[in-house]
């Protein structure tokens, strides 16, 4: 199997997991509070709202609704067809695209919200994907990322592929793609570090 076939199999296997569990995923994540993450993205965007936001890996569309209620112009993107259908019920435009085959418009967005999604990108593909996100942001635009953290383990966790980065490795990847660091924090807030499995970070396209 070639590298490209390997990567395709990784992507399809992970997407199949979500396709088969779309309704359960929607119910299980409906009430997750990611307001800290949304606030982190929006407070760093410069200029006057409404902002154009890309919700990358939007899933069933929970956060599209939030961005819309806040008055912004949100577009969703997901690779799992059931999620695309669910997310379109928000009234937002939703694109059906695989993370590894992105076709994004140039300099379109003020912000990209990548919540719990980029860790599914194999590490060999991450530099290319980050470069594509950089190009889709307007100059000065902001990228928010949140990923489960670890010690740079990579591979299958059940039926999903993931990479569990530590902060120095993740930071090096994003800076190499041309982004400037704004802040990072661990989630959920207010807990000891060992009980904060999520690493969030915010970046600007200079």
LINPE-V607940 format. One line per field, one symbol per residue. burial: b if it has 9 or more other C-alpha atoms within 8 Angstrom, else e. Layout:
BEGIN
burial->???
END
This chain:
BEGIN
burial->eeeeebbeebbebbbbbbbeebeebbeeeeeeeeeebbebbeeebeeeeebbbbbbbbbbbbebbebbeeebbbbbbbbbbbbbbbbbebebebbbbbbeebeeeebbbbbbbbbbbbbbbbeebbbebbbbbbbbbbebbbbbbbbbbeebebeeeeebbbbbbbeebbeebbbebbbbbeeeebbbeeeeeeebbbbbbbbbbe
END
